[in-house]
Amino acid sequence: CVNLSSAYSSPTDIVIGSSSSWGPVDDGRIKPDLVAPGGLTSFSTPVVSGTVLLLQQAFHNLNSKYMLASSVKGVLCHTAFEAGSFIGPDYKFGWGMVNAEEAGLFIKNNGVSTLLVEDTLMDQDTSHFYFYSDAANSSVTLTLVWTDKEGTPVTLDYTPNNLNNRTAMLVNDLDMVFYELCDGTLKYPYTLDYNNPANAPVKQINNVDNIEMIEESNLGVGWYGVRITHKGNLQDSKQVFSLLMSGLKIPNYWNSHKWSDGDPDGTPQHLAILE
């Protein structure tokens, strides 16, 4: 739980509660995912629960269906108030403090200025998404979330190694990268170092979390790609995921199969790589 020293205007306004605990967990996953106002966790928990219920109702009113659990988590993390001493996630505040208003606006603007895609990655396959930036110095935020399969806990024998076992618990380990089609330079998601938990996140392949976020700014005009892959073999031969995007042109995006709404505005410079 967190307390606000005043109405939110900067990350320093969010103060962690004295009774709160934080991560990382043994394998380095970011915990908590989010924080919320409340003197104690028994007060902050219903804030998050109530927000989830309202967001599901809002989504259902607009789409006649409910979001996947991964989508709800994604919307909350994607739109959270920044908290902590550096940009990106940390082990004290997770992805930030719940921002119900921004989460609701994300849902309201889905397909107009934001995008939520619920899709399935098949074993040994790759999912591609392409977006257009029509303004110089634009920014993008991308969030990939999936509900992982049940893992196998390590055997606990109370030795120092097992009490702090660093074995990754992910079963289906998805990866997301972002790149400009013209130069192909890959941009990676935030990743924290569980051996140095107070450090700022770096941007590299993430091997432990089932939520990945990429934030990039100062983009030029042109086409950009998002590639979603996986390591090893997918359990059950597939993994459902949620992809969230804000900042680039909507609604005409390419999702590996077709354009979302007719032809794109303008011709991609490298149309041949759009499968």
Salt bridges, closest charged atoms under 4 A:
ASP27 OD1 - ARG29 NE 2.86
ASP33 OD2 - LYS31 NZ 2.95
ASP33 OD2 - LYS73 NZ 3.80
ASP123 OD1 - HIS230 NE2 3.64
ASP134 OD2 - LYS249 NZ 3.58
ASP173 OD2 - LYS231 NZ 2.95
ASP175 OD2 - LYS231 NZ 2.69
GLU216 OE2 - LYS203 NZ 3.32
ASP236 OD2 - LYS149 NZ 3.45
ASP265 OD2 - LYS249 NZ 3.70
GLU275 OE2 - HIS128 NE2 3.43
